Amino acid sequence: MEFFEYRNVVIEDPNSLESEAYRKLELNIRMSNLDSPCKVIQTTSATPQDGKTTTAINLAAVYAEKGKKVILLDFDLRRPKIHRAFHKSNDVGFYDFVVDDKDIHDLIIHDESGIDLLITGNKLSYPHIVLQSSKVINLVNELRSEYDYIVVDSPPVLSVTDALIISKYVDGVIYVAAYNQTKKENAKAGMDQLKENGANILGAVLANIDVRKSGGIYGYYYSSEE
């Protein structure tokens, strides 16, 4: 059972070095795609607890802070976490849209943080099939017209195929590795799988750096070309 804490430092501690790192991440994404802005951004990692969910939450918070209309989709259907991070009940959500044809607008949570949320609800059978269905792809395209930004939290690449499927219909992928935790061979294997699948890798985030020991550097974003 997981007891990992998913902190929204941009909201909880907006003047911290960590918050500034996430603002720099947003800036780097925007500046590296001036001619073709990314509206739908996926976060993933090689293995669990590498920091992908925390990155998704805080990137969404930066967009909300800038006054953008943003929604955070929990597409980690096997091990959902967004509801825990925002202290929400996970009784109703994406499951009800897929199985019971509920109107998606009745399922979206308007959080006081300014971030809209689509949590998973009950667990779905065969998530990999659901995620590549026309119903889900059409949903993402519908949300494109309603939101400035969509941030999609997805499973780790090396665990299941879900992240590779999702990468097909997002604008770009942020790949997260945890400092002193993610094994180098796993990080490389996950990146290789994304590249082989044709994913548009926007760059990578090195997460979980202790700012007290790093001279003030919390995370480092680099383009996928480096």
Secondary structure as UniProt FT lines:
FT   HELIX           9..12
FT   TURN            14..15
FT   HELIX           17..31
FT   TURN            32..33
FT   STRAND          40..45
FT   TURN            48..49
FT   HELIX           52..65
FT   TURN            66..67
FT   STRAND          70..74
FT   HELIX           82..85
FT   TURN            86..87
FT   HELIX           94..100
FT   HELIX           104..106
FT   STRAND          109..110
FT   TURN            112..113
FT   STRAND          115..118
FT   HELIX           127..131
FT   HELIX           134..144
FT   TURN            145..146
FT   STRAND          149..153
FT   TURN            157..159
FT   HELIX           162..166
FT   TURN            167..169
FT   STRAND          172..178
FT   TURN            179..181
FT   HELIX           184..196
FT   TURN            197..198
FT   STRAND          201..207
FT   TURN            211..216
FT   STRAND          221..223
FT   TURN            224..225
//
